[in-house]
């Protein structure tokens, strides 16, 4: 029971930290950013460990944290696959030019994005009993888009804070000048590789979801809704609010619908049968 409560407790602290973010500034905001990423990493890895075991948690760390650091180091050194950019010193210690918290952020959102894709495709396939009928391609694609679309919020926000700077030109999305489209395509490409590697390394335990995964679904939906609100109102980044809202909606909206229908169906199943009065 205590293990089941831990992800909810970490999620509550994470939400509180994110609520405080727009109320701070300067070094305090940078420190809060680092703390939020650490909390998110602990939440996702801890949930994977508690619900799927050591193999799944180790696979998540290897693929998302290790792979995230490798692709970021490659990006800083060569400009591939994201474009030319450079990190400031505000996000803490660096290794190979990459702040150590950056690959933790990949891990933080990779796990809920994967479980979201599993939940949606599980329902579309007819339920848990039909999991084997789920085609691998659509699940990987949805998990990748669900992760990569987060950067439509993240990158404009972090650039506005001065945490990293884009050095080269290139086409940009309307309203998001200075951030090349190659950045988002690079995120998407790596997210596909991440999702493709996670399943064989983590094992079959990550092929299904159940009620233990509710904190991760809450995390994904909270990230979506709170990012739209924060960018539109508090951070004054309306363009990224619109782009992020459209991008993450690909996974967030179906997830919300699936969860609502599941809750409605359970409520109907638990309702007592209608009373039938005996004839007079």
C-alpha positions in Angstrom: 0.0 0.0 0.0 2.8 2.4 0.9 4.5 1.6 -2.5 1.2 2.5 -4.3 1.0 5.8 -2.5 4.6 6.9 -3.2 4.1 7.9 -6.9 1.0 10.0 -5.9 3.1 11.7 -3.2 5.9 12.5 -5.6 3.4 13.8 -8.2 1.9 16.1 -5.6 5.3 17.6 -4.8 6.0 17.9 -8.5 2.8 19.7 -9.1 3.5 22.1 -6.2 7.0 22.9 -7.6 5.6 23.6 -11.1 2.9 25.9 -9.6 5.6 27.8 -7.9 7.7 28.1 -11.1 6.1 31.2 -12.6 6.1 32.9 -9.2 9.9 32.9 -9.0 12.7 34.3 -11.1 16.5 34.3 -11.6 18.6 31.8 -9.8 15.6 30.7 -7.7 13.7 29.7 -10.9 16.7 27.9 -12.3 17.1 25.9 -9.1 13.4 25.1 -9.1 13.8 23.9 -12.7 16.5 21.5 -11.6 14.5 20.3 -8.6 11.4 19.7 -10.8 13.4 17.6 -13.3 14.9 15.5 -10.5 11.4 15.0 -9.0 10.1 14.0 -12.4 12.9 11.5 -13.0 12.4 9.9 -9.5 8.6 9.7 -10.2 8.9 7.9 -13.5 11.8 5.6 -12.6 10.3 4.9 -9.2 6.9 4.1 -10.7 8.5 1.8 -13.3 10.4 0.0 -10.5 7.4 -0.4 -8.2 5.0 -1.5 -10.9 7.1 -3.4 -13.5 10.3 -4.4 -11.6 14.0 -3.8 -11.8 14.3 -4.9 -15.5 11.8 -2.2 -16.7 13.3 0.5 -14.5 16.8 -0.3 -15.6 15.7 -0.3 -19.3 14.0 3.0 -18.9 17.2 4.5 -17.3 19.5 2.9 -20.0 17.4 4.0 -23.0 16.0 7.4 -21.9 18.7 8.7 -19.5 21.7 7.1 -21.1 20.4 7.5 -24.7 19.2 11.0 -23.9 22.7 12.0 -22.7 24.3 10.4 -25.7 22.1 12.2 -28.3 22.4 15.5 -26.4 26.2 15.2 -26.3 26.2 14.4 -30.1 24.0 17.4 -30.7 26.2 19.9 -28.8 29.3 18.6 -30.4 28.1 18.3 -34.0 24.7 20.1 -34.4 23.1 16.8 -35.4 20.2 15.9 -35.1 18.7 19.0 -33.5 20.7 21.9 -34.9 23.6 24.0 -33.4 22.9 25.1 -29.8 24.8 25.7 -26.6 23.8 25.4 -23.0 24.3 28.1 -20.4 25.7 27.3 -17.0 22.4 27.9 -15.2 21.2 24.3 -15.1 24.0 22.9 -13.0 27.0 20.8 -13.8 27.8 19.7 -17.3 29.4 16.7 -18.9 30.5 16.9 -22.5 28.7 20.3 -22.7 25.4 18.8 -21.5 23.8 19.7 -18.1 23.4 16.5 -16.2 19.7 17.1 -15.6 18.8 17.2 -19.4 18.8 13.5 -19.9 16.7 13.1 -16.7 14.0 15.2 -18.4 13.9 12.8 -21.3 13.3 10.0 -18.8 10.7 12.0 -16.8 8.3 12.2 -19.8 9.3 9.1 -21.8 7.6 6.8 -19.3 4.2 8.4 -19.1 4.3 8.9 -22.9 4.9 5.2 -23.4 2.1 4.1 -20.9 -0.3 6.6 -22.5 0.4 5.0 -25.9 -0.1 1.5 -24.4 -3.4 2.6 -22.8 -4.8 4.1 -26.0 -3.8 1.3 -28.3 -4.9 -1.3 -25.8 -8.4 0.1 -25.8 -8.4 0.4 -29.6 -7.4 -3.2 -29.9 -10.4 -4.4 -27.8 -8.9 -4.5 -24.3 -6.1 -6.2 -22.4 -7.0 -9.6 -23.8 -6.3 -8.4 -27.3 -3.0 -6.8 -26.5 -1.2 -9.2 -28.9 -3.2 -7.8 -31.7 -1.8 -4.3 -31.3 0.4 -3.4 -34.2 3.8 -2.3 -33.0 4.1 0.6 -35.4 1.1 2.7 -34.2 2.1 2.2 -30.6 5.7 3.3 -31.2 4.5 6.2 -33.3 2.0 7.4 -30.6 4.6 7.1 -27.8 7.2 9.0 -29.9 4.8 11.8 -30.8 3.5 11.9 -27.2 7.1 12.5 -26.0 8.4 14.7 -28.8 5.4 17.1 -28.7 6.3 18.1 -25.2 9.3 20.0 -26.7 6.8 22.4 -28.3 6.3 23.7 -24.8 9.7 23.0 -23.3 12.1 24.5 -25.9 10.5 28.0 -26.2 10.2 28.2 -22.4 13.8 27.3 -21.8 15.2 29.5 -24.5 13.2 32.4 -23.1 14.8 31.8 -19.7 18.3 31.7 -21.3 19.0 28.1 -20.3 20.2 27.3 -23.9 20.8 29.3 -27.1 20.4 28.3 -30.7 23.4 29.3 -32.8 22.3 28.5 -36.3 19.5 29.6 -38.6 17.0 27.5 -40.5 13.2 27.4 -40.9 11.2 27.9 -37.7 7.6 27.4 -36.8 5.4 30.5 -37.0 5.6 32.4 -33.7 8.6 30.5 -32.5 11.6 32.3 -34.1 15.1 31.2 -33.5 14.3 27.6 -32.8 14.8 25.6 -36.0 12.3 23.0 -37.1 15.2 20.5 -37.2 15.1 20.6 -33.4 11.6 19.2 -33.2 12.3 16.7 -36.0 15.4 15.6 -34.1 13.3 15.1 -30.9 10.8 13.0 -32.9 13.5 10.9 -34.5 15.2 10.1 -31.2 11.8 9.5 -29.5 11.1 6.8 -32.1 14.4 5.1 -31.4 13.8 5.4 -27.6 10.3 3.8 -27.9 11.6 1.1 -30.2 14.4 0.1 -27.8 12.4 0.3 -24.6 10.0 -2.6 -25.3 12.6 -5.3 -26.0 14.9 -4.2 -23.1 12.1 -3.8 -20.6 10.2 -7.0 -21.4 6.5 -7.9 -21.8 5.6 -6.2 -18.5 5.4 -2.8 -20.3 2.9 -4.1 -22.8 -0.1 -3.6 -20.6 -1.4 -1.0 -18.2 -3.7 -1.2 -15.2 -4.9 0.9 -12.2 -1.4 1.2 -10.8 -0.5 3.5 -13.7 -3.1 6.2 -12.8 -0.3 8.5 -11.4 1.5 8.4 -14.8 -1.7 9.2 -16.7 -2.4 12.1 -14.3 1.2 13.3 -14.8 0.8 13.3 -18.6 -2.6 15.1 -18.5 -1.3 17.6 -15.9 1.7 18.4 -18.0 -0.5 19.0 -21.0 -3.1 21.2 -19.3 -0.7 23.1 -17.0 1.7 23.8 -19.9 -1.1 25.3 -22.0 -2.2 27.5 -19.1 1.3 28.5 -18.0 2.4 29.5 -21.5 -0.8 31.3 -22.4 -1.2 33.2 -19.2 1.8 33.3 -16.8 4.9 33.0 -19.2 3.4 35.1 -22.0 4.3 32.6 -24.7 1.1 32.4 -26.6 2.6 30.8 -29.7 4.1 27.9 -27.8 0.9 27.5 -25.9 -0.9 27.0 -29.3 1.7 24.7 -30.9 2.1 22.6 -27.7 -1.6 22.4 -27.2 -2.0 21.0 -30.8 1.0 18.7 -30.6 0.4 17.0 -27.3 -3.3 16.8 -28.0 -2.5 13.9 -30.3 -1.9 11.7 -27.2 -3.5 13.7 -24.4 -7.0 14.1 -25.8 -7.5 10.4 -26.6 -6.0 9.5 -23.2 -8.5 11.7 -21.4 -11.4 10.2 -23.4 -10.3 6.7 -22.8 -9.9 7.3 -19.0 -13.3 9.0 -18.8 -15.0 6.2 -20.6 -13.3 3.6 -18.5 -14.4 5.4 -15.3 -18.0 5.7 -16.6 -18.1 2.0 -17.5 -16.8 1.0 -14.1 -19.4 3.2 -12.4 -22.1 1.5 -14.5 -20.9 -2.0 -13.7 -20.8 -1.2 -10.0 -24.3 0.3 -9.9 -26.9 -1.9 -8.3 -29.5 -3.4 -10.6 -32.8 -1.5 -10.9 -35.4 -2.5 -8.4 -38.3 -4.5 -9.8 -41.5 -4.3 -7.7 -43.6 -7.4 -7.4 -47.1 -7.1 -9.0 -49.8 -6.2 -6.6 
